[in-house]
Amino acid sequence: MTVSVPDMTHPIPPIFTKAELDADPHAIYHHYRDRVPFLKREDGAYLVLRARDVQDLLSDTRTRQMETELLVANGITSGPLYELMSNSLLYANGDVHRRRRQPLTRAFAFKMMAELRPKVRNLAHDLLNNSFRNGGMRLKEEYAALIPAITIAAILGVPRQEVPHFTRLVYEVSKILTTSWTRDELPAMEAATRDLITWTEELISERRRSWTGDFLSEYVARVDDAGEISSTEAVMQIVSVILGGSDTTRAAIVVQTGLLLDRRELWNACCADQLLNQAAVLEALRYEPAVGSVPRLAISDICIDGYTIPAGSPVLLATISSMRDPSIFQDPMVFDIHREQPRWPLVFGGGEHRCLGEALARIELEEALLALTMTLPDLQLAGAPLRVHGHAGIRRVEELEVSW
């Protein structure tokens, strides 16, 4: 990252409204990326554009993870959503973050997640088998949404008959992680959060009464033995795990499928060569990420190329821009499943806050695509092409109608 003393004239970065950025984020980021290091949003947030700056600021001590600042800015200072965020590892820093994350780290190790791959594979194929007679489906709701929900439910030992209720709660609560929810949706989100917390409390209590040897039993045992987090924190970490791996994975499954179906030669290539599916997943995460930015808070002034982000400002590390940065990727505006990918994609964040469920997410994305290309090589779009909205946070993906 090129750091310099800011010019005495204090140059001001271009300022945009949320609506302007949402309208065509790729075009705006492409236009400004080699002109300025960041943009400013009308609400005071700064969007960092370049890959090298995003990478550096992910672990820069002049920033920290957002905690409850965004909730407070929206007038939420109490209630179930505030309770969730204030006790979650997703919105904590330093020793508090490490203390909350530690009991989960072993369970989400790459080796242990790899053991789940056959189960995810069977799940994806079962979902398609149930759809064969229909000749088509709504990919988002009838396939993409179910893979992360049922997988997490299986990890937690949730009875299959409770999965529909569990899924509804998860996707209602997960709206808080996006930038597209409205005040009108808040009562339903609060109610779903309250129900999901209660449901998780009961699940943990059940594991304390009856050891089953599954992921949740091991988690409860580690928490109780260590005695480092409260009972409330223990519940909120499980809720955080549920939320963190749901909406983003659902969106990414739709995105990767839509991108390939819109480029028939690439879809056919993936059907002919199973090894290309993993490459296609990584390229879809780069080209059209479900997570448009990683939030940080500037705790001191940050000067880049003569421009300054003032201390106290929200900072959005724009993964959607950095992963189309030509200094990192050749022909970045081209969707190319044959390109060489970085070992650690920026879409999963970085530093101590790098996504805990990265290994599981990649397994789900790979197996979801593999099942489609192996089972339905003649899959095609039956309606509008892929539509992805949003310039930051978790982005919104519209339904994708497909047929075969």
N, C-alpha and C positions, 0 to 999 in steps of 0.2 A: 504494500500500500504506500503510495506516495504521499508523505505528510509534509506540510510546509506551514510557515507562519502566515496566517490569514492577511490578505491585503487590507490596508487601512480603510479602503472604501467599502469593506464588508460586502462583497458581491452576493447577490441574492439568487438562489437557484430558481428555476421556473416553478410556478405554483399551479396546481391543478385541483379541480374538484374530484370527488370520488366518482361522480357520474362520467366525467371526461376520461378518467383513467379506466373505468370499467368498459367504456365503449370500444376501445381498441388498445389494450395495454401493450401488446407486442409492438405495434407501430410507434407508440410514444417512446417506449424504452429503446427501441432500435434507433430512433432519431436522436435521442439525447445522450445515449450511453458514451459516445466518444467526445461529447461536448462538455458535459458536467458530471461530477461524481455521484450526485444524487439530485432528486426532485423533492419539492416540498408539497405536501397536501394541504388543502384549505383548513383542516382541523389541527395543523401543527405537526403532523407526523412527517418524517423524512424517509424517503425511499432510496436506499443505496443500490446502485445499478450494476457495478462492475464486479466480475467474478473474484478478482484478487482482493477487493475491499470487503466483499461479503465474507469471503473465507477468513480474512484477518479479524473482522469484527465479531465473528462467531465466538471467538475466545479472547477478545480484547478486554482487559480489565477496566476500560473506560465505559463499558456497557455491562448491563446485567439483564437477566430474564425479567420480563414483565411479571408483576405479581397481581395485585388487585386494582392497579391504576385504571385499566380500561373499564372495569365494572363500575368503579366509583365515578368515572367520567360520564357514565350512562345513568348515574343516579342509583346504582345498586350497592347498598352498604350493609345489607343484612338479608336474611332469608337463605333458602337452600342453595341457590347458585353461588352466593357469596361464601357460604360455609364450604362448599365444594372447592372453589378456587383458592380460598385462603388456607386450605389444608392439603392441597394437592402438590405432588412433586413437579407437575407441569408448570406451576407458578411459584416456584421457590428458588432460593439461591444459597450458595455456600454450604455451611454445615447442615442447615435444615434440609436442603435439597439432597445432599449425600445420605443423610440419615433416613429420609423417606424412600430413596431409590434403592438403597443397599439390599433390603430383603427381596426385591424383585429381580436383581441383576442376575443371580444364578439361574433363576427359572427361565430367563429370556436369553440365555447364552446360545450362540449359533448352533452348537452341537445338539443341545436339547430341543431347539426348535426344528432342526432337521429331522428329528424323529417323528414330528407331526406331519411331515410331507405326505406320506401315504394316506393319512386320514383326510387331508385337504383334497388330495387327488380323488379319492373315493367320493367325497362330498360333491365336488364339481361334476363328476360323471353322473352321480345320482340325480342331481338337479336337472341335468340335460336329459337323462332318460325319462324323467317325469314330464318333460316338455315335448318329447318327440311326437306324440299324437296330435299336438296342436299345430305343428307346421310353422310356428313363430312364437315370439314372446317379447315382452317389454324387458329388455336386457338389464336395465338399472334395477327395477323393483323385483323381478322374478329370478334374477341370477346374481348380479353384482352385489346387491344389498344382503343377500342371504349368506354368501360365502364368509365374510368376516364375522357376521353376527352368529352364525351357527358354529364357526370355529372357536370364537371366544367362549360361547356357551359350553362347548365341549371341554375346553380347557378348564373352565370353572366348575364343571360337573353339573350343569343346569339340565334338569329333566327336559326331554325333547318337547313335551307338551307345553312347557313354559316359554319356548323360544319365540313364538309370535308376540307375546306380551313383552318379553324382554327386548325384542327387536324394535317394537314401537317406542318404548321408553328411550332406548339408546339413540335413535335418530331424532327424537324430539329434543333431548338434552344436548346432543352434539351441535345443534345450531349455534350454541353460545361460542363455539370455536371458530365460527365463520364471521364474516363482516356483513352478511346480508340479512340478518334477523332484524325485525322491527319491534317497536314497543308494543304493538298489538299482539305479538306472539309471546310476549314475556310471561303472562299468566300460565299459559300451557307449558312453557319451558320450566317454570318454577314448579308446577305440579308434577311434571314428569321427573324432575330432579329429585324432588321429595320422595316419590315412589321408588326411584332407582336406588337411592340411598337406603331406604327402609328394606328393600328387597335384598340388597347386598349385606346389610347388617344381619338379616335372618340367615343368609347363606353362610356367613362366617360363623355365626353362633351354632349353626348345625354342624359345621366341621369341628368346632371345639367339643361338641357333644359326641360326635361319631367320626373317628379318624378313618379316612378312605384311602390315604396314600397318594391322592392326586395333587395337582399343582396348588390348589387352594389350601389343602391340608398342610402341605409343606410350608406354604407362605405363613399361615397362622402359627405354626410351630416356631418358625424362625422369629417372627415378630414377638411372640410371647417369651421365648428364651432370651432374646436380646433386651427386651424391655426398654427400647429406645424411642419408640413412637407410641402415641396415645391410641386408644381404641378408635377414636374418631379418625385419626390419621390413617390407621390401618384400613378402615372402610374406604376412605377417600382415594387411597392409592389403587385399590381394585376398581373403583368407579373410573378413575383416570385411565387405567389400562383398557377398560371397556370402551371408553370414548375415543382414546387416542388411536385405536386401530380400526375404527368403524367407518366413519364418513370418508376419510381420506382413501381408504382401500376401495370402498364402493365406487368412488369417483374415478380412481385410477383404472379400475377394471373396465369401466365404460369408455374412458379415454383411449386406452390402448387398443380396444376392439374397434372403436370408431375410426381411429387413425388408419388402421390396417385395412378395414373394409372400404375406406375411401381411396385406397391405393391398392387396387386389386392384385397387381404383380407382387407386392410385398406380402399380402395375405396368402397368395398361392405359394410363395417361397417358404413361409412359415409352416404351411400345411405339408410341404414336401420335405422339409428338414426341421425336425423337432429341436435341434440345437439352436436354431435361429430364434426360438420363442423367448429365451432368456435375454438375448440381445435386443429383441423388440420391446420387451418390458422396460429395459433401462433407457432405450431411446425415447419411448413414450414419456417416461418420467422426466427426461431432459426437455423434450420438445414442448410438451403441454402438461406441466406438473399440476397435480391436484392441490398442492400447497404452494401458493403464490409468493409467500414471504414468511420469514421467521422474525418474530417480534423481539425487540430489545428496548431497553431504556438507557439513554446516555446519562451517566453519572458524573461526567465532566465534559468540557468542550472537546469536540472531535474535529480536527482540521484536516481536510483532504483537498489538495490542489488549490489552496487559497480559499476554499469555501468552508464554513463552520457550521456544525450541528451543535446548538447550545446545550449545555447541561440541563437535564430535566426533560428533554424532548423524547417522544416516542420515536424509535428507529425501526424501520421495516427493511430487513435484509432481503431484497427482492430476488428470490430464487428464480422466478419466472424470467427475469432479465439476465441474471448471471449465467444461466444455463444456455443462453443464446449469445454469449459474449464471444466475438470472433477471435479474441486473444487466446481463448481456451479451445474453441471448437471451430474447425474448418467448415465453411458453408453452414453456419449454425441455423439458418432459416430453412434448411432442407431436412426433412424427416428421413433419416438414413439409418437403417437397422444394422448396417455393416460397419459403422464407424467405431473407432476405439473409444471406450468409455472410461472415465476415472474410476478408481477402485471404490471410492467413497462418495457417492452422488450427493451433491449439495442439498437436494430436496429433503434429505433426512436430517438436516441440520449439522451441527458440529460441536466440538468441545464437550464439556461435561453434560450438556443438554441434548446431545445427539439422540435421535429417536431410539428408545429402549426396544421397541418392537420392530426394528428394521428387518431383522432376519425373518420374522413371521410374515411381515407384509410382503417381502419379496417372494416368499414361498407361495403365498395366496395369489399374488399377481401372476406368477409363472404357471401355477397349476390351473388357474382360471382360464388363461389363454391357451394352454396346452390342450385342455379338455375340448375347447371350442374347435381348435384347428384339427385335432385328431378325429373328432366325432362329426363335425359339421363343416367339411371343407367347402360346401356350396352355400355357406351362410352368406347372407347379403342384407343390405339395408332395405327396410320396408317402408321407411318414412324419411323424415328430415335427416341430414347428415349430423355429425357430431357438433354439439353446441356447448361451449364452456364459457362461463361468465365469471368475472371478478379479476381484480388486479393484485390482490393481497390476501393473506390468511388462507383459510380453506376455501377453495373455489367451488362454484355451483355448476353441476353438470345436468343438462336436461335429459329426459328419457330418450332412449335409443331403441326404436322399433326395428326388430330384425326378423327375417324369415328364412326358410330353407325348403 
